[in-house]
Amino acid sequence: MVELNEQEAQKTFSAFNTIAEMGHEQVVYCYDKPTGLKAIIAIHNTILGPALGGTRMWTYQNDQEALIDVLRLSRGMTYKAAISGLNLGGGKAVIIGDPKKLKNEAFLRRFGRFVDSLSGRYITAEDMNMNTSDMVHISYETKNVMGLPESMKGSGDPSPVTAFGVYMGLKATVNKAFGIDSLQGKKIAVQGVGQVGHYLVDHLIEEGAEVTITDINESNIKRVTDKHNVKVVQPEMIYDVDADIYAPCAMGATINDDTIQRLKAKVIVGAANNQLADETRHGKMLMDKGIYYAPDFLVNAGGIINIFPELMKNYNKPLALEQTEKIYDKCLEILNKAEAEGISSHQAAIEIADKRMADMGKVKLAY
């Protein structure tokens, strides 16, 4: 038995307190010395069904940063499924490390075994720095994986459908803010043009928007500039761009005390998860400043909407796109509720999702 000193014990209790405060059912730490795998799987809520959420691989600065990220991401998945009307719970996984150095078949299959050990309570899929071929390797060890290639009767890469949902949410919010949902001539600043962001730019350019982009990865920038006439700024300058719309499509918490003061946009809609650094305070700050914000867990739900039919063994891409298009109407519903009740759009979305879970919780037990 390993004895902890007082400082180490306090850190342990702090982790448990954080997990309890955010309402998680289960958090699993995964470690495998031979492959170098270090991962955390978080299951937030399974009242509506098994917890589904992608696996993200990132070079976190420390374990605490990884834990906070997976807790916030998994909770967001709960609300994403609930507000989208899906019979799924919320979960997420993060793998700690550099994907260029660590990812290989053995590494991914070992992670698949950890997923399988949860007996279906958690179902994984793609997220940042993970792709369909990675899901294939994981599938060799567990059936609890979605987002497999279409050649394997899977739903394939969810990024295009996620981007389409963000585009629908963006048009709805622009309609609310400007009285018309056309993006012709609108100046849009897109932060992050990776797996989802570059597909979103395709939609924006096609509709005649003036787009400014940024990304920490030069290859992502090149992929867009080779195809479209867009402006490029350094990552830290994206908040100062003269834009009608800010579209955060990278990491979370980019809407904070500093950036809210710098942003000139009247509308914020993007693909990133957990965009508000402090959900209550910054949601109110946006409202007070007259900025229309579409809750991230609603507008980026296209990916999970796309995956759900695969889980039901009945994948149909046209139907998935049709369901994703409904994000437009749901977004307007939330923005109208927020305006009528004098609350932030984030709070309005949470209330709708919480009501569905509370109603279902009367007739169902956790998965």
Secondary structure, 3 states (H helix, E strand, C coil): CCCCCHHHHHHHHHHHHHHHHCCCCEEEEEEECCCCEEEEEEEEECCCCCEECCEEEECCCCHHHHHHHHHHHHHHHHHHHHHCCCCCEEEEEEEECCHHHHCCHHHHHHHHHHHHCCCCCEEECECCCCCHHHHHHHHCCCCCECCCCHHHCCCCCCHHHHHHHHHHHHHHHHHHHHCCCCCCCCEEEEECCCCCHHHHHHHHHHCCCEEEEECCCHHHHHHHHCCCCCEECCHHHHHHCCCCEEEECCCCCCECHHHHHHCCCCEECCCCCCCECCHHHHHHHHHHCCCEECCHHHHCCHHHHHHHHHHCCCCCHHHHHHHHHCHHHHHHHHHHHHHHHCCCHHHHHHHHHHHHHHHHHCCCCCC
